[in-house]
Amino acid sequence: MDHSDLGHNRSRSPAHAEVVSGESDESLATRAATDPSAFAELYRRYVVRIHRYCDRRLPDPDLVEDATSQVFLKALESLRRKRIDNVAS
Protein backbone atom coordinates (compact mmCIF):
# COMPACT_ATOMS: atom_id res chain seq x y z
CA MET A 1 0.00 0.00 0.00
CA ASP A 2 1.63 3.23 -1.16
CA HIS A 3 0.68 6.29 0.87
CA SER A 4 3.49 8.53 -0.38
CA ASP A 5 1.17 10.87 -2.29
CA LEU A 6 -1.39 11.36 0.48
CA GLY A 7 -2.25 14.94 1.19
CA HIS A 8 -0.46 16.32 -1.86
CA ASN A 9 -3.58 16.63 -3.99
CA ARG A 10 -5.50 19.09 -1.84
CA SER A 11 -7.91 21.48 -3.45
CA ARG A 12 -6.65 25.05 -3.51
CA SER A 13 -9.96 26.66 -4.44
CA PRO A 14 -11.19 29.46 -2.16
CA ALA A 15 -14.28 27.40 -1.34
CA HIS A 16 -12.12 24.99 0.63
CA ALA A 17 -10.35 26.08 3.80
CA GLU A 18 -6.70 25.24 4.09
CA VAL A 19 -6.07 22.40 6.52
CA VAL A 20 -4.06 23.44 9.54
CA SER A 21 -1.92 20.55 10.72
CA GLY A 22 -2.76 21.25 14.37
CA GLU A 23 -6.50 21.27 13.69
CA SER A 24 -8.46 18.87 15.88
CA ASP A 25 -10.07 15.74 14.49
CA GLU A 26 -13.45 17.10 15.62
CA SER A 27 -12.96 20.29 13.66
CA LEU A 28 -11.85 18.38 10.59
CA ALA A 29 -14.82 16.01 10.87
CA THR A 30 -17.20 18.97 11.00
CA ARG A 31 -15.73 20.34 7.77
CA ALA A 32 -15.11 16.99 6.06
CA ALA A 33 -18.67 16.53 4.81
CA THR A 34 -18.22 19.47 2.44
CA ASP A 35 -14.46 20.07 2.32
CA PRO A 36 -12.38 17.40 0.57
CA SER A 37 -9.14 18.76 2.04
CA ALA A 38 -10.46 18.21 5.57
CA PHE A 39 -11.43 14.61 4.77
CA ALA A 40 -8.05 14.08 3.10
CA GLU A 41 -6.34 15.20 6.31
CA LEU A 42 -8.41 12.77 8.39
CA TYR A 43 -7.52 10.04 5.88
CA ARG A 44 -3.84 10.94 6.12
CA ARG A 45 -3.96 10.81 9.93
CA TYR A 46 -5.70 7.45 10.18
CA VAL A 47 -5.09 5.34 7.06
CA VAL A 48 -1.96 3.62 8.34
CA ARG A 49 -3.52 2.73 11.71
CA ILE A 50 -6.71 1.42 10.12
CA HIS A 51 -4.75 -0.53 7.53
CA ARG A 52 -2.62 -2.15 10.27
CA TYR A 53 -5.74 -3.00 12.27
CA CYS A 54 -7.34 -4.69 9.25
CA ASP A 55 -4.07 -6.44 8.38
CA ARG A 56 -3.90 -8.07 11.82
CA ARG A 57 -7.43 -9.42 11.48
CA LEU A 58 -7.83 -10.40 7.84
CA PRO A 59 -5.93 -13.20 6.08
CA ASP A 60 -5.84 -11.75 2.56
CA PRO A 61 -4.09 -8.52 1.47
CA ASP A 62 -6.92 -7.75 -0.96
CA LEU A 63 -9.43 -8.01 1.89
CA VAL A 64 -7.25 -5.68 3.95
CA GLU A 65 -7.30 -3.07 1.17
CA ASP A 66 -11.06 -3.45 0.69
CA ALA A 67 -11.78 -3.18 4.41
CA THR A 68 -9.57 -0.11 4.77
CA SER A 69 -11.36 1.55 1.87
CA GLN A 70 -14.75 0.65 3.30
CA VAL A 71 -13.91 2.25 6.65
CA PHE A 72 -13.26 5.59 4.95
CA LEU A 73 -16.23 5.29 2.62
CA LYS A 74 -18.55 4.62 5.58
CA ALA A 75 -17.00 7.50 7.52
CA LEU A 76 -17.58 9.93 4.67
CA GLU A 77 -21.15 8.71 4.18
CA SER A 78 -21.80 9.12 7.89
CA LEU A 79 -20.37 12.64 7.96
CA ARG A 80 -22.54 13.65 5.01
CA ARG A 81 -25.63 12.08 6.58
CA LYS A 82 -24.93 13.92 9.84
CA ARG A 83 -24.62 17.19 7.93
CA ILE A 84 -27.93 16.60 6.16
CA ASP A 85 -29.60 15.72 9.47
CA ASN A 86 -28.25 18.92 11.03
CA VAL A 87 -29.51 21.04 8.14
CA ALA A 88 -32.94 19.39 8.31
CA SER A 89 -33.21 20.07 12.06
C-alpha positions in Angstrom: 0.0 0.0 0.0 1.6 3.2 -1.2 0.7 6.3 0.9 3.5 8.5 -0.4 1.2 10.9 -2.3 -1.4 11.4 0.5 -2.2 14.9 1.2 -0.5 16.3 -1.9 -3.6 16.6 -4.0 -5.5 19.1 -1.8 -7.9 21.5 -3.5 -6.7 25.1 -3.5 -10.0 26.7 -4.4 -11.2 29.5 -2.2 -14.3 27.4 -1.3 -12.1 25.0 0.6 -10.4 26.1 3.8 -6.7 25.2 4.1 -6.1 22.4 6.5 -4.1 23.4 9.5 -1.9 20.5 10.7 -2.8 21.2 14.4 -6.5 21.3 13.7 -8.5 18.9 15.9 -10.1 15.7 14.5 -13.4 17.1 15.6 -13.0 20.3 13.7 -11.8 18.4 10.6 -14.8 16.0 10.9 -17.2 19.0 11.0 -15.7 20.3 7.8 -15.1 17.0 6.1 -18.7 16.5 4.8 -18.2 19.5 2.4 -14.5 20.1 2.3 -12.4 17.4 0.6 -9.1 18.8 2.0 -10.5 18.2 5.6 -11.4 14.6 4.8 -8.0 14.1 3.1 -6.3 15.2 6.3 -8.4 12.8 8.4 -7.5 10.0 5.9 -3.8 10.9 6.1 -4.0 10.8 9.9 -5.7 7.4 10.2 -5.1 5.3 7.1 -2.0 3.6 8.3 -3.5 2.7 11.7 -6.7 1.4 10.1 -4.7 -0.5 7.5 -2.6 -2.1 10.3 -5.7 -3.0 12.3 -7.3 -4.7 9.3 -4.1 -6.4 8.4 -3.9 -8.1 11.8 -7.4 -9.4 11.5 -7.8 -10.4 7.8 -5.9 -13.2 6.1 -5.8 -11.8 2.6 -4.1 -8.5 1.5 -6.9 -7.8 -1.0 -9.4 -8.0 1.9 -7.3 -5.7 4.0 -7.3 -3.1 1.2 -11.1 -3.4 0.7 -11.8 -3.2 4.4 -9.6 -0.1 4.8 -11.4 1.6 1.9 -14.8 0.6 3.3 -13.9 2.3 6.6 -13.3 5.6 5.0 -16.2 5.3 2.6 -18.5 4.6 5.6 -17.0 7.5 7.5 -17.6 9.9 4.7 -21.2 8.7 4.2 -21.8 9.1 7.9 -20.4 12.6 8.0 -22.5 13.6 5.0 -25.6 12.1 6.6 -24.9 13.9 9.8 -24.6 17.2 7.9 -27.9 16.6 6.2 -29.6 15.7 9.5 -28.2 18.9 11.0 -29.5 21.0 8.1 -32.9 19.4 8.3 -33.2 20.1 12.1 
